[in-house]
Amino acid sequence: MNATADFGIQWVRNPSGSQATMLFVHGILSYGVNAWTHLNGANWPNMLGQEMPSIRIGVFSYRADAFARTYSPSEYAGRGTADVSGECLAE
């Protein structure tokens, strides 16, 4: 995962046959990777993946910077939800 990656889901761990998925989603004015990484480099999704190797773990990123444009909460709630759930269930 890196801060210049495209928006959408970046899989940290994606074992075949996984029965569970944990998806980390950042907040407004943040970015998926940065939101879950400490200044010392520790990263929550990576650490969880080491502790729970049988679950699928992803980080969902969307454009949420100050210059993105004004979105209402309902637009964000529905924006890409079908795509994300479809991607999570597809495998």
C-alpha positions as CSV (number, residue, x, y, z in Angstrom):
1,M,0.0,0.0,0.0
2,N,1.2,3.5,-0.7
3,A,-0.2,7.0,-0.6
4,T,-0.1,7.4,-4.4
5,A,-2.2,4.3,-5.2
6,D,-5.6,4.5,-6.9
7,F,-8.7,4.9,-4.9
8,G,-10.7,1.8,-4.0
9,I,-9.7,-1.3,-2.1
10,Q,-6.1,-2.2,-1.5
11,W,-5.9,-5.7,-0.1
12,V,-3.4,-6.1,2.7
13,R,-4.1,-9.8,3.1
14,N,-6.3,-11.9,0.8
15,P,-6.1,-15.6,1.6
16,S,-8.1,-17.9,-0.6
17,G,-11.1,-19.4,1.1
18,S,-11.3,-16.6,3.7
19,Q,-14.6,-16.6,5.6
20,A,-14.3,-13.1,7.0
21,T,-13.3,-9.7,5.6
22,M,-12.2,-6.6,7.6
23,L,-12.2,-3.4,5.7
24,F,-10.6,-0.2,7.0
25,V,-12.2,3.0,5.8
26,H,-10.6,6.4,6.6
27,G,-12.5,9.6,7.5
28,I,-12.9,13.0,5.8
29,L,-9.7,14.9,5.0
30,S,-7.6,11.7,5.3
31,Y,-6.3,8.9,3.2
32,G,-6.5,5.2,3.6
33,V,-2.9,4.4,4.2
34,N,-2.1,7.5,6.3
35,A,-5.1,7.1,8.5
36,W,-4.0,3.7,9.8
37,T,-0.2,4.3,10.0
38,H,1.6,5.7,13.1
39,L,4.5,8.1,12.8
40,N,6.8,5.2,13.8
41,G,5.6,3.2,10.7
42,A,3.3,0.8,12.5
43,N,0.3,0.1,10.4
44,W,-3.0,-1.3,11.9
45,P,-4.1,-3.3,8.9
46,N,-0.7,-5.0,8.5
47,M,-0.4,-5.7,12.3
48,L,-3.9,-7.2,12.3
49,G,-3.0,-9.3,9.2
50,Q,-0.1,-10.8,11.2
51,E,-2.3,-11.6,14.2
52,M,-5.2,-13.0,12.1
53,P,-3.8,-14.6,9.0
54,S,-7.0,-16.3,8.0
55,I,-9.1,-13.2,7.4
56,R,-9.1,-11.0,4.3
57,I,-8.0,-7.4,5.2
58,G,-8.3,-4.4,3.0
59,V,-8.0,-0.6,3.1
60,F,-10.6,1.4,1.2
61,S,-9.5,4.8,0.0
62,Y,-11.6,7.6,-1.6
63,R,-10.9,11.2,-2.4
64,A,-11.6,13.2,0.7
65,D,-9.3,16.1,0.5
66,A,-10.4,19.7,0.9
67,F,-10.4,20.3,-2.9
68,A,-12.3,17.1,-3.9
69,R,-15.6,19.0,-4.0
70,T,-18.6,19.2,-1.6
71,Y,-20.3,15.9,-1.1
72,S,-23.3,15.3,1.1
73,P,-23.1,12.4,3.6
74,S,-25.7,10.5,1.6
75,E,-23.6,10.8,-1.6
76,Y,-20.6,9.3,0.3
77,A,-22.7,6.6,1.9
78,G,-24.0,5.4,-1.5
79,R,-20.9,6.3,-3.6
80,G,-19.2,3.0,-4.5
81,T,-21.0,0.9,-1.8
82,A,-22.2,-1.6,-4.4
83,D,-18.8,-1.7,-6.0
84,V,-17.0,-2.3,-2.7
85,S,-19.5,-4.9,-1.4
86,G,-19.4,-6.6,-4.8
87,E,-15.6,-6.8,-4.7
88,C,-15.6,-8.1,-1.2
89,L,-18.1,-10.8,-2.0
90,A,-16.7,-11.7,-5.5
91,E,-13.8,-13.9,-4.1
